[in-house]
Amino acid sequence: MDKHIWSLVIFGLLAQSGAGIWLTTELIMLNPSFAVTQETEHLVRKIYLTVFIILIVSLIISFFHLGYPRHFFHALNNLGSSWLSREILALSLFLFFLALVNLSGYFPHKMPQAPVLPRAGCTLSAVFLLASMSKLYMLETVPAWNTFHTPSAFVLTALLAGTGFVLFAGLIPEPQNTWGRIFSSAAFVLILLNLINQITWPGMAGFRNPVFMIEALTGALAGILYLYLTFSQSPPGIRIHGIILLPALAFLLAAVSEILARIQFFNAFSRTGV
């Protein structure tokens, strides 16, 4: 693949991962049993800053697939008819609201009023971003993309990134507790659904393709690790600076699988596009 395709692969995965990490973290925080402590507050702040950095990097990388990066803002001229313009608007809004969140407190006990509007803006922008990216690639001239498999892949990528990230980052204290088991099993189910989506996707690489085989293998290994975390009664393993290594390894394997799947996605354009 040329550099423009690589920039699309990385941009898409980073933007979708950022949206998924935000949505998953917010889901956890909305849970009444979520304990707001000094430690969890500090961790959530780091997660929100991480999402902001991920989105900034994805925005910078997106410049590489523009013919003239200095004309970036002209892409917003066609909001009424272009899903590309809407994608850029969604990402810009997400970054704007996320900057507000990172510059303010996140919990009621830290300020008189929690920043509900910026957080709601982030959530709506994240959903808008995933929807815009899905519609952008569902082109009638590319049969392999113009199918429900495309939005399914993007949403599964986002949810898997969010689920895997909060597990190894330690927002869920231990993979062996109830919520840890729920999220580990959810990650396993998401990987399984992702593999099924790839296998049943017309126009995508099949089992004879070595890239697909490596993707399936790394995804299966990640799924096995998440399944182990779901049922294991033993401690999750070594920690380094709060990062739990076993969930981190599962996340890394899932990330490799996602990268290979996205490479196949863009290769499908050269085979079926007109």
Backbone bond lengths (Angstrom), bond angles and torsions (degrees), N, CA, C in turn:
res aa  C-N    CA-C-N  psi(-1)  N-CA   C-N-CA  omega(-1)  CA-C   N-CA-C  phi
1 M - - - 1.460 - - 1.525 109.63 -
2 D 1.366 116.64 146.85 1.449 119.03 177.68 1.521 110.03 -80.82
3 K 1.335 115.66 174.98 1.460 121.02 -173.09 1.533 111.72 -63.96
4 H 1.343 116.98 -29.71 1.458 119.44 -179.67 1.530 110.80 -66.77
5 I 1.320 116.62 -39.23 1.460 119.77 178.67 1.526 110.04 -68.74
6 W 1.326 116.44 -40.63 1.462 119.11 178.32 1.527 110.99 -60.41
7 S 1.325 116.71 -38.38 1.466 119.24 179.14 1.520 110.61 -66.16
8 L 1.336 117.05 -35.17 1.464 120.32 177.34 1.530 111.15 -67.64
9 V 1.335 115.91 -40.75 1.470 120.45 178.27 1.527 110.39 -59.64
10 I 1.327 116.25 -51.62 1.465 120.95 -175.87 1.521 110.68 -68.39
11 F 1.341 116.72 -43.30 1.467 119.91 179.57 1.524 110.90 -59.31
12 G 1.325 116.38 -48.46 1.465 119.99 -177.82 1.513 112.52 -61.58
13 L 1.326 116.39 -46.03 1.464 119.89 -178.40 1.523 111.63 -66.30
14 L 1.334 117.74 -41.18 1.458 120.08 179.62 1.525 111.82 -67.23
15 A 1.332 116.85 -45.07 1.466 120.00 -179.08 1.527 111.04 -63.39
16 Q 1.325 116.56 -44.11 1.458 119.97 179.61 1.522 111.35 -67.97
17 S 1.328 117.17 -36.83 1.462 120.58 178.09 1.528 110.58 -65.91
18 G 1.332 116.37 -42.66 1.456 119.80 177.97 1.523 111.40 -59.55
19 A 1.331 116.01 -43.23 1.464 119.81 178.07 1.522 110.76 -63.43
20 G 1.328 116.89 -42.59 1.463 120.53 -178.95 1.512 113.13 -66.44
21 I 1.339 117.34 -40.16 1.460 120.80 179.15 1.526 110.27 -65.20
22 W 1.335 116.06 -41.93 1.470 118.68 177.69 1.532 110.85 -61.40
23 L 1.326 117.02 -51.07 1.462 120.95 -176.09 1.525 111.71 -61.85
24 T 1.331 116.80 -39.87 1.465 120.20 179.77 1.527 111.14 -67.13
25 T 1.330 116.34 -43.20 1.459 120.15 179.36 1.525 111.27 -63.07
26 E 1.323 116.68 -41.99 1.463 120.01 178.10 1.527 111.48 -64.60
27 L 1.324 116.66 -37.39 1.465 120.54 177.98 1.525 110.28 -61.53
28 I 1.326 116.68 -42.13 1.460 120.56 178.81 1.524 110.52 -65.20
29 M 1.327 116.91 -42.70 1.459 120.70 -177.78 1.527 112.58 -67.45
30 L 1.333 116.55 -27.97 1.461 120.10 178.33 1.517 112.25 -76.46
31 N 1.327 116.84 -13.68 1.454 120.87 178.40 1.534 109.47 -69.20
32 P 1.339 118.21 124.24 1.476 120.52 -177.98 1.527 113.72 -57.61
33 S 1.328 117.57 -25.63 1.461 120.04 -177.84 1.529 112.97 -84.89
34 F 1.347 116.73 -2.05 1.459 119.73 179.05 1.524 109.43 -67.41
35 A 1.327 116.78 123.21 1.459 121.66 -175.88 1.526 110.31 -87.63
36 V 1.332 116.14 116.08 1.455 121.11 177.97 1.523 108.55 -85.90
37 T 1.309 116.69 101.77 1.461 122.59 178.24 1.523 108.47 -121.40
38 Q 1.303 116.05 172.85 1.458 119.67 177.72 1.530 110.71 -61.56
39 E 1.333 116.27 -36.66 1.461 120.52 -179.75 1.524 111.68 -68.45
40 T 1.345 116.86 -47.15 1.465 118.94 -178.94 1.527 111.19 -68.57
41 E 1.334 116.43 -34.68 1.461 118.81 177.12 1.519 110.87 -62.48
42 H 1.316 116.42 -43.80 1.458 120.88 178.95 1.531 110.56 -63.08
43 L 1.329 116.37 -39.89 1.457 120.82 -179.32 1.524 111.20 -67.00
44 V 1.339 116.17 -42.78 1.466 119.86 179.04 1.528 110.58 -62.89
45 R 1.321 116.62 -39.79 1.463 119.82 176.63 1.531 110.46 -59.03
46 K 1.320 117.14 -43.18 1.467 120.96 179.32 1.530 111.08 -66.09
47 I 1.336 116.72 -37.37 1.468 119.38 178.76 1.521 110.53 -65.83
48 Y 1.332 117.20 -44.00 1.463 120.06 179.54 1.527 111.33 -64.49
49 L 1.321 116.64 -37.19 1.461 119.84 176.79 1.529 109.77 -67.32
50 T 1.330 116.82 -38.38 1.465 120.89 177.81 1.525 110.97 -62.36
51 V 1.328 116.77 -43.34 1.468 120.39 178.26 1.528 110.24 -61.98
52 F 1.325 116.25 -41.62 1.468 120.36 178.97 1.525 110.61 -60.68
53 I 1.335 116.59 -44.43 1.467 120.70 179.35 1.525 110.66 -64.46
54 I 1.339 116.64 -41.98 1.468 120.85 178.53 1.521 110.58 -58.11
55 L 1.331 116.56 -44.35 1.460 120.36 -178.03 1.528 111.87 -70.14
56 I 1.328 117.09 -36.62 1.466 120.13 176.68 1.527 109.90 -62.93
57 V 1.335 116.18 -44.84 1.468 120.19 178.70 1.530 110.36 -62.50
58 S 1.334 116.79 -42.01 1.468 120.01 179.41 1.530 110.61 -63.53
59 L 1.346 116.54 -37.16 1.467 120.25 178.75 1.530 110.49 -65.44
60 I 1.326 116.53 -43.67 1.468 120.51 179.07 1.529 110.43 -63.01
61 I 1.332 116.43 -42.87 1.462 120.17 -179.82 1.526 111.17 -64.93
62 S 1.332 116.65 -32.32 1.471 119.40 -179.79 1.519 111.78 -62.11
63 F 1.345 117.52 -24.68 1.460 119.80 178.69 1.526 111.78 -62.72
64 F 1.324 117.01 -27.46 1.458 120.69 -173.96 1.525 113.01 -72.21
65 H 1.344 117.98 -18.07 1.457 117.33 176.97 1.528 111.82 -103.97
66 L 1.334 115.54 16.44 1.456 120.20 171.08 1.525 108.87 -97.77
67 G 1.323 116.39 140.83 1.456 119.31 178.85 1.523 111.67 -59.60
68 Y 1.357 115.33 -42.61 1.454 121.66 178.66 1.521 108.41 -132.26
69 P 1.329 117.85 95.05 1.466 121.33 -176.13 1.520 114.22 -53.20
70 R 1.351 117.52 -30.52 1.461 119.77 -178.45 1.533 112.10 -67.44
71 H 1.359 116.38 -14.63 1.465 120.78 178.77 1.529 111.70 -94.77
72 F 1.329 115.94 19.56 1.462 121.48 -175.27 1.531 112.11 -51.98
73 F 1.330 116.72 -45.12 1.460 119.76 -173.89 1.532 112.59 -69.39
74 H 1.324 117.26 -18.84 1.463 119.64 176.88 1.526 111.54 -67.70
75 A 1.326 116.77 -18.43 1.464 120.53 -179.93 1.523 111.53 -65.96
76 L 1.327 117.19 -15.91 1.470 120.64 179.29 1.523 112.20 -87.11
77 N 1.340 117.36 3.29 1.460 120.31 -175.72 1.516 113.84 -75.64
78 N 1.335 118.01 -13.96 1.467 120.13 -173.53 1.523 111.98 -121.33
79 L 1.317 116.89 45.58 1.463 120.36 -177.39 1.527 112.01 -62.28
80 G 1.310 116.69 -29.51 1.460 119.68 -177.42 1.507 114.24 -72.89
81 S 1.336 117.57 -22.20 1.466 119.47 -174.38 1.524 114.56 -131.92
82 S 1.324 118.24 -12.19 1.463 120.62 -172.67 1.529 111.23 -113.31
83 W 1.341 115.24 124.23 1.462 119.25 175.21 1.525 111.18 -73.52
84 L 1.338 117.89 -21.34 1.458 120.26 173.70 1.528 110.12 -64.86
85 S 1.340 115.96 -44.86 1.458 120.27 177.59 1.525 110.79 -61.77
86 R 1.320 116.55 -40.33 1.463 120.14 179.92 1.524 111.32 -68.65
87 E 1.334 116.50 -35.53 1.463 120.01 176.45 1.524 110.62 -61.42
88 I 1.330 116.32 -45.76 1.460 120.59 179.90 1.526 110.72 -66.18
89 L 1.333 116.77 -39.01 1.464 120.09 176.62 1.527 110.48 -62.23
90 A 1.330 117.05 -44.51 1.466 121.06 -179.70 1.522 111.02 -60.87
91 L 1.337 116.46 -44.60 1.457 120.49 179.39 1.530 110.80 -64.44
92 S 1.338 116.61 -40.93 1.462 120.83 179.47 1.526 111.24 -64.23
93 L 1.329 116.64 -43.12 1.462 120.29 178.22 1.526 111.06 -65.00
94 F 1.319 115.93 -41.59 1.465 121.01 178.65 1.534 109.77 -58.05
95 L 1.327 115.69 -47.16 1.463 120.37 179.45 1.524 111.75 -63.98
96 F 1.313 116.50 -39.82 1.468 120.70 -179.60 1.523 111.05 -62.67
97 F 1.333 116.47 -51.73 1.467 120.04 -179.11 1.526 111.15 -66.61
98 L 1.335 116.24 -35.31 1.457 119.65 179.79 1.528 110.93 -67.63
99 A 1.333 116.78 -34.82 1.462 120.34 175.98 1.526 110.00 -63.57
100 L 1.343 116.64 -40.32 1.463 120.29 177.66 1.526 111.23 -63.30
101 V 1.336 115.57 -41.81 1.458 119.73 179.67 1.525 110.82 -63.66
102 N 1.332 116.20 -42.77 1.464 119.87 -178.84 1.523 112.59 -68.91
103 L 1.331 116.99 -21.99 1.459 120.43 179.71 1.521 112.62 -92.16
104 S 1.313 116.76 -0.87 1.465 120.39 -178.23 1.524 110.13 -126.52
105 G 1.331 116.05 175.63 1.463 120.07 175.58 1.520 109.76 -78.90
106 Y 1.337 116.71 161.33 1.455 121.35 -177.07 1.517 112.71 -109.12
107 F 1.320 118.31 -15.24 1.449 120.39 -171.69 1.520 110.48 -125.37
108 P 1.352 117.16 147.73 1.465 120.88 -176.82 1.525 113.55 -56.64
109 H 1.347 118.24 -34.37 1.461 118.90 -175.68 1.526 112.32 -75.01
110 K 1.344 116.99 -6.96 1.439 120.64 179.19 1.535 112.20 -96.01
111 M 1.317 117.68 -15.99 1.450 121.40 179.65 1.535 107.67 -156.86
112 P 1.341 117.66 159.53 1.471 119.52 -176.72 1.517 113.58 -56.07
113 Q 1.309 117.40 -38.72 1.459 120.63 -179.95 1.519 109.66 -131.99
114 A 1.319 116.03 133.14 1.458 119.60 177.07 1.525 109.35 -67.60
115 P 1.342 118.27 144.65 1.466 121.35 -179.62 1.526 111.56 -73.90
116 V 1.311 116.00 71.09 1.461 120.39 -175.17 1.524 110.95 -65.44
117 L 1.321 117.75 -44.13 1.461 120.36 -175.20 1.530 112.90 -63.62
118 P 1.351 119.80 -46.57 1.471 118.16 176.94 1.518 112.91 -61.22
119 R 1.319 117.23 -39.27 1.462 119.90 179.47 1.522 110.87 -67.87
120 A 1.326 116.51 -40.99 1.470 119.51 176.20 1.528 110.09 -63.87
121 G 1.336 116.36 -38.12 1.463 120.41 177.03 1.507 111.76 -61.86
122 C 1.340 116.21 -41.38 1.472 120.28 177.10 1.525 110.96 -61.76
123 T 1.326 116.60 -44.77 1.464 120.73 -177.82 1.525 111.17 -63.49
124 L 1.324 116.96 -46.85 1.469 120.84 179.80 1.530 110.52 -65.39
125 S 1.329 116.86 -39.54 1.465 120.39 179.07 1.521 111.38 -65.87
126 A 1.342 116.69 -38.05 1.461 120.35 179.04 1.527 110.72 -63.29
127 V 1.335 116.03 -43.83 1.466 120.37 178.18 1.527 110.21 -65.36
128 F 1.322 116.40 -43.06 1.469 122.13 178.42 1.522 110.78 -61.00
129 L 1.331 116.75 -38.93 1.464 121.23 179.24 1.521 111.14 -63.83
130 L 1.323 117.46 -46.29 1.470 120.82 179.43 1.525 110.87 -63.14
131 A 1.335 116.73 -41.31 1.472 120.61 179.65 1.524 110.92 -65.92
132 S 1.333 116.99 -41.97 1.462 121.23 -179.13 1.522 111.22 -65.31
133 M 1.321 116.58 -42.81 1.459 119.85 179.68 1.519 111.00 -64.50
134 S 1.321 116.48 -37.52 1.470 120.29 179.05 1.516 110.94 -65.09
135 K 1.333 116.57 -47.61 1.467 120.55 -178.61 1.524 111.30 -66.92
136 L 1.319 116.71 -33.55 1.465 120.66 -178.72 1.521 111.64 -60.30
137 Y 1.344 116.55 -39.33 1.460 119.98 -174.72 1.525 113.66 -92.83
138 M 1.306 118.39 -6.40 1.461 120.11 178.58 1.529 109.39 -84.40
139 L 1.340 114.44 73.24 1.458 122.12 -176.78 1.525 110.89 -90.42
140 E 1.316 116.48 134.52 1.470 120.53 179.26 1.518 111.16 -64.41
141 T 1.334 117.23 -28.09 1.465 120.57 -178.55 1.530 112.97 -81.21
142 V 1.327 116.73 -4.80 1.470 120.71 178.15 1.529 107.52 -124.37
143 P 1.334 117.29 88.57 1.467 120.98 -175.45 1.527 114.53 -54.15
144 A 1.331 117.26 -35.64 1.467 119.91 -178.16 1.524 111.73 -66.60
145 W 1.336 116.87 -24.29 1.463 120.95 -179.78 1.522 112.14 -95.33
146 N 1.325 116.33 -29.46 1.467 120.77 -174.27 1.531 110.49 -81.45
147 T 1.328 115.96 64.97 1.456 122.49 -176.31 1.522 108.95 -152.81
148 F 1.313 117.34 161.22 1.461 121.73 -179.96 1.528 111.48 -63.85
149 H 1.345 117.26 -16.27 1.458 120.41 178.71 1.531 111.56 -62.47
150 T 1.337 117.44 -30.14 1.462 120.42 -178.37 1.528 112.10 -66.54
151 P 1.347 119.71 -56.77 1.472 117.57 176.95 1.524 112.73 -63.11
152 S 1.336 116.47 -31.95 1.469 119.05 177.56 1.521 110.53 -61.05
153 A 1.336 116.56 -44.42 1.470 120.60 -179.73 1.521 111.01 -63.66
154 F 1.327 117.17 -42.64 1.462 120.53 -177.39 1.531 111.34 -67.02
155 V 1.318 116.68 -42.78 1.466 120.39 -179.75 1.525 110.51 -68.16
156 L 1.326 117.05 -41.54 1.462 120.37 178.50 1.524 111.09 -63.34
157 T 1.325 117.26 -38.62 1.459 121.00 176.03 1.521 110.41 -59.72
158 A 1.329 116.69 -46.70 1.463 121.28 -178.94 1.525 111.35 -62.75
159 L 1.324 117.13 -47.65 1.458 120.49 -177.76 1.530 111.66 -67.00
160 L 1.330 116.67 -39.07 1.458 120.20 179.39 1.530 110.63 -66.67
161 A 1.324 116.64 -40.52 1.466 120.25 177.95 1.525 110.42 -62.54
162 G 1.331 116.49 -44.79 1.453 119.90 -179.69 1.512 112.51 -65.44
163 T 1.320 116.80 -46.17 1.466 121.27 -179.57 1.520 111.55 -62.87
164 G 1.328 116.53 -47.02 1.454 120.29 -179.43 1.520 112.55 -66.46
165 F 1.332 116.75 -36.75 1.459 120.41 -176.62 1.526 111.74 -66.86
166 V 1.335 117.53 -46.33 1.470 118.99 -177.86 1.529 111.55 -67.98
167 L 1.341 116.99 -24.10 1.464 119.64 178.04 1.527 111.51 -70.48
168 F 1.350 117.31 -48.53 1.464 117.27 -176.63 1.525 111.97 -83.15
169 A 1.351 117.85 -20.27 1.462 119.79 178.59 1.519 111.63 -76.35
170 G 1.347 117.36 -19.39 1.453 120.82 175.71 1.506 115.16 93.99
171 L 1.353 118.12 11.34 1.459 119.23 177.34 1.522 110.32 -64.21
172 I 1.334 116.04 -33.81 1.460 121.44 168.42 1.525 105.70 -92.69
173 P 1.327 118.93 113.18 1.463 122.03 -167.49 1.521 115.25 -48.93
174 E 1.310 118.39 -49.84 1.461 120.86 -178.34 1.525 109.66 -138.71
175 P 1.335 117.63 135.19 1.466 119.57 176.57 1.529 112.66 -59.97
176 Q 1.349 117.18 -19.67 1.464 119.52 -176.69 1.529 113.33 -85.03
177 N 1.345 118.80 -11.15 1.459 117.86 177.64 1.525 110.21 -79.74
178 T 1.326 116.28 176.97 1.471 120.17 -173.61 1.520 112.04 -58.36
179 W 1.333 116.25 -49.60 1.461 118.76 -178.99 1.521 111.55 -67.04
180 G 1.340 116.34 -34.08 1.451 119.14 176.39 1.518 112.23 -62.04
181 R 1.327 115.44 -42.26 1.472 119.82 178.74 1.533 111.17 -66.72
182 I 1.317 116.17 -38.14 1.469 119.94 178.96 1.523 110.38 -62.54
183 F 1.340 116.36 -45.74 1.457 119.37 -178.09 1.528 111.54 -72.51
184 S 1.327 118.01 -34.62 1.468 120.22 176.55 1.525 110.78 -64.65
185 S 1.329 115.98 -43.94 1.467 119.46 178.71 1.525 110.69 -67.60
186 A 1.352 116.53 -35.34 1.465 119.67 177.42 1.525 110.55 -63.67
187 A 1.340 116.73 -41.11 1.460 120.53 177.88 1.523 110.83 -62.27
188 F 1.332 116.74 -40.83 1.467 120.68 177.78 1.527 110.66 -61.79
189 V 1.326 116.76 -45.49 1.472 121.23 -179.93 1.527 110.42 -63.38
190 L 1.330 117.27 -40.90 1.463 120.91 179.94 1.523 111.29 -63.53
191 I 1.335 116.77 -41.55 1.471 120.67 177.22 1.525 110.17 -63.56
192 L 1.328 116.63 -42.28 1.465 120.50 179.00 1.528 110.63 -62.41
193 L 1.325 117.04 -45.78 1.462 121.10 178.73 1.529 110.93 -62.56
194 N 1.329 115.45 -37.44 1.465 119.93 179.38 1.523 111.08 -64.28
195 L 1.321 116.71 -43.70 1.462 120.24 178.73 1.524 111.47 -65.48
196 I 1.327 116.33 -40.23 1.470 120.00 177.31 1.526 109.77 -63.44
197 N 1.330 116.57 -41.58 1.461 120.89 178.64 1.526 111.12 -60.08
198 Q 1.347 116.44 -41.25 1.461 120.49 179.41 1.524 112.28 -68.53
199 I 1.337 115.63 -42.78 1.471 120.15 -176.81 1.523 111.35 -65.90
200 T 1.330 116.90 -37.00 1.470 121.07 -176.46 1.522 113.09 -92.27
201 W 1.315 117.94 6.58 1.463 122.49 -174.82 1.525 110.22 -85.54
202 P 1.332 119.19 109.88 1.468 121.40 179.47 1.528 110.97 -62.49
203 G 1.319 116.16 135.83 1.453 120.93 177.80 1.508 114.35 91.81
204 M 1.345 117.27 -9.12 1.453 120.12 178.44 1.526 110.38 -91.21
205 A 1.335 115.36 166.67 1.462 120.12 -178.11 1.520 110.97 -64.99
206 G 1.314 115.70 142.63 1.459 121.01 179.30 1.508 112.39 -100.30
207 F 1.321 115.27 -166.09 1.460 120.72 -175.29 1.531 113.05 -66.48
208 R 1.323 118.04 -17.86 1.457 119.61 179.20 1.526 112.16 -78.61
209 N 1.323 116.60 -12.84 1.453 120.79 -178.93 1.527 110.45 -86.39
210 P 1.349 118.57 124.67 1.479 120.29 -177.20 1.524 112.97 -63.02
211 V 1.340 117.61 -32.60 1.465 120.42 178.69 1.518 110.05 -63.72
212 F 1.336 115.67 -43.31 1.460 119.61 178.53 1.526 110.75 -64.92
213 M 1.310 117.55 -38.65 1.454 120.66 -179.16 1.533 111.10 -64.75
214 I 1.324 116.66 -40.94 1.471 119.88 177.58 1.526 109.86 -67.10
215 E 1.322 115.52 -40.30 1.473 119.65 177.19 1.522 110.67 -58.96
216 A 1.341 115.74 -48.54 1.464 120.35 -178.46 1.521 111.18 -63.79
217 L 1.346 117.16 -38.88 1.458 121.36 -178.99 1.526 111.33 -66.61
218 T 1.339 117.08 -48.70 1.465 119.98 179.97 1.528 111.07 -64.82
219 G 1.338 116.41 -38.12 1.461 119.42 177.06 1.519 111.43 -64.56
220 A 1.350 116.41 -41.69 1.462 120.25 179.54 1.532 111.39 -64.65
221 L 1.335 117.02 -40.33 1.461 120.55 178.08 1.527 111.07 -63.69
222 A 1.325 115.98 -41.41 1.469 119.56 176.75 1.522 110.18 -62.19
223 G 1.328 116.60 -42.58 1.458 120.51 178.76 1.523 112.51 -62.34
224 I 1.328 116.44 -39.62 1.473 120.52 178.40 1.531 110.72 -63.21
225 L 1.340 116.39 -40.96 1.461 119.74 178.79 1.526 111.23 -64.86
226 Y 1.327 117.17 -41.65 1.467 120.29 178.29 1.529 110.76 -66.49
227 L 1.331 116.04 -36.30 1.462 119.86 177.19 1.526 110.14 -66.11
228 Y 1.323 116.48 -39.18 1.468 120.73 176.93 1.530 110.42 -62.01
229 L 1.323 116.97 -43.64 1.461 120.93 179.03 1.524 111.41 -64.12
230 T 1.326 116.84 -30.14 1.464 120.57 180.00 1.520 111.64 -66.95
231 F 1.325 116.93 -40.29 1.467 120.36 -172.25 1.530 113.85 -108.32
232 S 1.319 117.75 -8.32 1.455 120.05 -176.79 1.534 111.78 -69.30
233 Q 1.309 115.85 141.58 1.463 121.70 176.37 1.527 111.19 -101.86
234 S 1.326 117.21 -5.96 1.458 121.14 -177.57 1.527 110.34 -90.08
235 P 1.339 117.64 162.81 1.465 120.78 177.60 1.524 110.90 -57.66
236 P 1.337 117.75 152.20 1.462 121.00 -174.84 1.515 114.87 -71.19
237 G 1.347 117.75 -11.98 1.460 118.44 177.38 1.508 113.23 117.97
238 I 1.325 114.81 -163.66 1.463 122.05 -173.57 1.530 110.30 -72.50
239 R 1.351 114.23 144.88 1.454 121.10 173.49 1.520 109.05 -114.67
240 I 1.338 116.13 142.60 1.455 122.04 172.97 1.521 107.18 -130.78
241 H 1.339 116.05 113.04 1.459 121.79 -177.12 1.523 111.74 53.29
242 G 1.316 116.34 42.12 1.456 121.58 177.24 1.509 114.87 85.31
243 I 1.331 117.59 -12.44 1.465 121.17 -179.43 1.521 109.34 -85.38
244 I 1.333 116.46 126.87 1.459 121.74 179.99 1.529 107.91 -86.93
245 L 1.315 117.36 122.12 1.459 121.43 -167.85 1.526 113.97 -67.30
246 L 1.335 118.18 -39.88 1.465 119.15 -177.10 1.535 111.63 -64.60
247 P 1.338 119.69 -49.92 1.465 119.26 173.94 1.526 112.59 -62.12
248 A 1.341 117.02 -31.79 1.464 119.85 177.87 1.526 110.89 -65.70
249 L 1.347 116.93 -39.76 1.464 120.79 177.63 1.525 110.49 -64.88
250 A 1.328 116.78 -42.37 1.465 120.41 177.58 1.523 110.58 -61.25
251 F 1.322 116.34 -41.68 1.471 121.23 178.95 1.522 110.35 -62.97
252 L 1.326 117.29 -42.31 1.461 121.70 -179.69 1.529 111.33 -64.09
253 L 1.325 116.82 -43.27 1.469 120.18 178.12 1.528 110.91 -64.03
254 A 1.320 116.35 -41.08 1.472 120.36 178.00 1.523 110.15 -64.41
255 A 1.331 117.09 -37.45 1.460 120.85 179.12 1.529 111.00 -64.53
256 V 1.337 117.16 -42.67 1.470 120.80 177.25 1.526 110.00 -60.59
257 S 1.328 116.10 -43.18 1.462 120.75 179.00 1.526 111.06 -61.26
258 E 1.333 116.66 -40.89 1.468 121.06 -179.96 1.530 111.45 -66.61
259 I 1.321 116.55 -39.82 1.462 119.94 178.96 1.528 110.44 -62.53
260 L 1.326 116.57 -45.01 1.468 120.65 179.70 1.528 111.19 -65.18
261 A 1.326 116.46 -37.92 1.469 120.10 177.91 1.522 111.03 -64.57
262 R 1.343 116.31 -39.21 1.465 118.95 -179.74 1.519 111.62 -71.14
263 I 1.325 117.13 -32.42 1.466 120.53 174.68 1.530 109.79 -61.08
264 Q 1.327 116.59 -43.97 1.466 120.41 178.42 1.525 110.67 -64.67
265 F 1.326 116.14 -35.43 1.470 120.52 178.62 1.524 110.58 -58.65
266 F 1.327 117.14 -48.32 1.461 119.75 -177.99 1.524 112.19 -75.56
267 N 1.322 117.09 -28.57 1.467 119.09 174.27 1.518 111.00 -65.86
268 A 1.320 117.95 -27.38 1.462 121.32 179.78 1.517 111.01 -64.84
269 F 1.314 117.72 -25.67 1.463 120.71 178.27 1.526 111.15 -64.51
270 S 1.302 116.99 -41.98 1.467 120.36 -177.78 1.516 112.24 -68.72
271 R 1.343 116.50 -21.71 1.464 119.53 -179.00 1.521 112.72 -89.48
272 T 1.348 115.97 -31.49 1.467 117.56 -172.42 1.513 114.04 -122.03
273 G 1.325 118.11 -11.44 1.459 120.00 -177.99 1.516 110.95 -71.13
274 V 1.351 115.56 154.37 1.464 120.81 177.58 1.507 109.76 -129.55
